[in-house]
Amino acid sequence: MFQLIFRGECQPGTDIETARNNARALFKASVEQVDRMFSGRPVVIRNRLEQAQAEKYRSVMQKHGMVAYVEAMEGTVEPEKEPAPQHEPTAAKQ
């Protein structure tokens, strides 16, 4: 599982007030919530996402002038493809 993290960073060419206004509209957030988002500390925007979902959210934030990060959630492990079980040859019945 993945989470979307925001640290208050703006895309190059986007001023902070534009990014703050975009965040407020995009997330329907209060001024206090936007202040927390732009505090410079990491804020989890969404969690428990599949990687494709998290990347989609990251892309939307990027289009609105914000830099977001997709990170694996602590305590989660990427699913590994397990090899097919090997069957021991059985002895021929006599």
Secondary structure by P-SEA (a helix, b strand, c coil): cbbbbbcccccccccaaaaaaaaaaaacccaaaaaaaaccccccccccccaaaaaaaaaaaaaabbbbbbbccccccccccccccccccccccc
